[in-house]
Amino acid sequence: MALLIASLVSLSGISLFAQNKNARIKIDIERQTGAIDKMVYGNFVEHLGRCIYGGLYEPGSPLSDENGFRKDVLEATKDLNVPIVRWPGGNFVSGYHWEDGIGPKENRPVRIDLAWGYRENNSFGTDEFVEWCRKANTEPYFCVNMGTGSMEEARNWVEYCNVEKGTYYSDLRRKNGYEKPHKVIYWGLGNEIDGEWQMGHKNAEDYGKFALETAKLMKWIDRDIKLVASGSSNYGADWTHWNRTVLNYLKNEIDYISLHHYTGNRNDNYYDFLASTRTAEKAIEVTEGLIREVMTKTRRNTPIYIAFDEYNVWYRAQGNEGNEEVYNLEDALVVATYLNAFIRNAHIVKMANLAQLVNVIAPIFTSPEGLWYQTIFYPLQLFAGHCYGTALQSFVDCDTYQSGQETIPYLDVSSAYNQETNELIVNVVNRHKDNAIRTDILNQTGRFKDTATIYEVNSANIKDENSATQQAVKTKTKTLQVKGDKLTYDFPAHSFTMIKIALQ
């Protein structure tokens, strides 16, 4: 994972809030921007701290099943509606050799993990992760070692997972107790190889050449796999050169290029923090342009998309033992703005993975006695549970504030139309710390029908946190009667609100 925190410039000044008229959100279900892929609500697990050991996997615990999987974590993962999970890293993968993690556990070697400084006993490996995913009703997404690994090692991993029988590695899988192939579809071509912190760091040209040859071997084993190129996560460097070069090398082989972004509130500046995900959205917009450029140089008839496969708030616990960040309300609002950005760009962002799932900068936190949900759990759960269909282009007219050189609207909005249920979904973060914002939601195609369901994530104070004994920040639900083509609603201060409205 990147040691990247978004650069947060000092707030140059916030104008006094005086709302003279209602804010407006105008939505037309015919102004569709792209289908929302359920994979944008994915997650990520890495061999770091208590994410795997003590999180997903804890043999001997009374809370674990016969395979050592924490049953409460499995249920929480289902409760979060996680569609895909990326594994085993992260920085960890650049020193990970997958054959260490298969076969009888007593024969698996203990290695020093150079990424995080832990001892890795390899008791949780390929077969365990796939089995965990099947129990969690989620799709596995493997990342191969492009740091200290070889193209042959990556090729062999695909054979082990996806070939039915009759070859060395497929028969080895069967010998290890898994007769049917795992059929892992999603494969990442390394992690953050542009970063100097990475084992096996390469420049763009060297990575492009190596990843191209690796991709060819992997696809020659299984033509059905989907490949994710390692995009730049080092925004302080010439990251566009990296992405352009990688796309040019891999344009005929990959299905996605990855982006990563982490943010934090080191200066305790609420308004800058709530604006910080603009960096991520700009990276999406620029990378989309690079994809469009490279698509003019290929005859392929399938698109290349963006996989935003690491993002989160990460700053308090960064570098600390276990990286066990404790989240508050403002962190949950920032996660909601990430998700809004993914929905606004649903035409190009087809996968996203919150880092990470359990304990390590995570929405789920475990103890020997059980688990509890951090504040960031709730916006992700709402999006993953309700925001499907087609993303819409929303018009937003509201008051603004200045963050550095940028003008930021107090209302951060995304919207979608679910044709199957004939429902409109409106997602709104009110960034204003102190004031509710009265807003007219105007439906420009048809009329609202009867009832709107309101889901709100909020608390009394932006610094409120959750714990094992108290869920200060959680989702509250209510209904409103609506009619006509306008709904006027007061979005509370420092809140995330999702509104679902049936249409006539």
Disulfide bonds with the S-S distance in Angstrom:
none
